[in-house]
Amino acid sequence: MIQRPLTHALVLALLALPAPAASASAATGLDAAREFVPRQVVVKFEGEAHGRAVELPGGVGVGRAAASLERNPRVAYAAPNFIATASAPRIGLAGAAPAPRVSLARAAATPFGEVPNDPGPINGPPGPPGGWVQRQWNFLPWQGPATAALPISPGGINAVAAWRNLIEVRRPGAQGIRVAVLDTGVAYRNKGKRYRRSPDFTAGQFAKGFDFVDHDRLPLDENGHGTHVAATIGEKTNNGVGLTGLAYRAKLMPIRVLDRNGSGQADDIAAGIRFAVANRADVINMSFNFACRKRLPGINEELRKAFRAGIVTVASIGNLGSESCVSPPATGPHVIGVGGTTQGGCLGAYSLSGKAVDILAPGGGAPAAGCPSVLASSILQVTLKGSLNEFGEPGGYAGTSMAAAHVSGVAAMVLASAVLPPVKKSKRRVRLVSKRLAQTARSLGLPRVREGGGLLDAGRATDRACQGPCLLESP
């Protein structure tokens, strides 16, 4: 984020503090709690369009400075520049059960509306056409008759039916919808010898993005998390390569707000949301979290602008072990907060409780206590594996990061599916999408604070025949 520097004298005048003595500890790395950037506050001055990060003089405490600035009538808000982290993508999955293997003898002859031809692994022995069904339990139907080509999965969201529904309305794969992916970047293009585009993406899938970490126009992934999230939302489907994605013809907008370690600053994240709004995103995915109950006025300001612009915002609620409560940005204004479920259709052991839980989606991993199923496979997508130009389908990606990506992909599909009444991009459109996702979800019989509307069902959410009484089946 480009900052207009404030002089120490002006900051001190606004703070109404005496000039402090220089402190040897003032210039150390992160705060001891690793929750905010040292010697910075995010400040919005009256009359400015948005907040910006400003440097504090040495020796001035961040919390004291923010509180003092907010008492100044020239300041709209001030807060520490808090740090978010990717929502714990790898959660103790050693020994997790593999996805069920099925006979695929009929897959090659099955039309795309039933089983795409993606074979599964992109490295090692090639899989058969339709081999993705062995690995992507999360996209399978959860009820109905199983076939040799298409088994059922208790934790599936029935993406196959949703793909069919969108083909029928001539908007295959959410064609025409833009999804902004705020994350560690995406392996979306080649650059020199170091960076390669994921083999299951094409150049035409991507809208213009930006890197708010390195401040350039190439938001390339150096972690793998962002590519995995983007792949769930829109990895190429029925191209005979790798695995499948949900909204496979949507435009993906890569916006890098998290660094190679999966950490990002509040001011960069606010700027990323602002970029997505300015560049006409329809959906914004945020698979990261701040610590519990952090005050983020700059981010919330941008989320309200996104809502007014008719953009659906989706966020992971956080994971037990990384967070202790449902955490921002999932608690932000008009954001769909997403918890995680397992291969066995149970709540994930990591999924938190709170009034900001709006819906559940597959996150994989171990089930919560009391679940009758021990199935615990992770979420597989093509992403970085071992280096910046090596790709595979690494195991161990599980958590609400992965769950949020499912909801963003299906939100894009709902927008393309003709199930909503005609409406311009507006606050009403956001409310209609949120309501549709919740009303077509299936209850797991859990309290509202645990499951929200229930487990995402892509098939029902995009089914034009699912109106009236169909919607009332879900609480």
URFENCOR-V863015 format. One record per run of one state. SS is the DSSP state (H for helix, E for strand, L for the rest). FROM is the first residue (numbers start at 1). TO is the last residue. If there is no record, write none. Layout:
BEGIN
SS;FROM;TO + SS;FROM;TO
END
This chain:
BEGIN
L;1;7 + H;8;15 + L;16;35 + E;36;45 + L;46;51 + E;52;55 + L;56;61 + H;62;70 + L;71;74 + E;75;86 + L;87;89 + E;90;90 + L;91;106 + H;107;109 + L;110;130 + H;131;134 + L;135;136 + H;137;139 + L;140;158 + H;159;168 + L;169;171 + H;172;174 + L;175;177 + E;178;183 + L;184;190 + E;191;191 + L;192;194 + E;195;195 + L;196;202 + H;203;205 + E;206;211 + L;212;215 + E;216;216 + L;217;224 + H;225;234 + L;235;250 + E;251;256 + L;257;262 + E;263;265 + H;266;278 + L;279;282 + E;283;286 + L;287;287 + E;288;289 + L;290;296 + H;297;308 + L;309;311 + E;312;316 + L;317;318 + E;319;320 + L;321;322 + E;323;323 + L;324;334 + E;335;341 + L;342;346 + E;347;348 + L;349;350 + E;351;351 + L;352;358 + E;359;362 + L;363;366 + E;367;367 + L;368;382 + E;383;384 + L;385;390 + E;391;392 + L;393;396 + E;397;397 + L;398;399 + H;400;416 + L;417;426 + H;427;440 + L;441;441 + E;442;442 + L;443;447 + H;448;451 + L;452;454 + E;455;455 + L;456;457 + H;458;461 + L;462;468 + H;469;472 + L;473;475
END
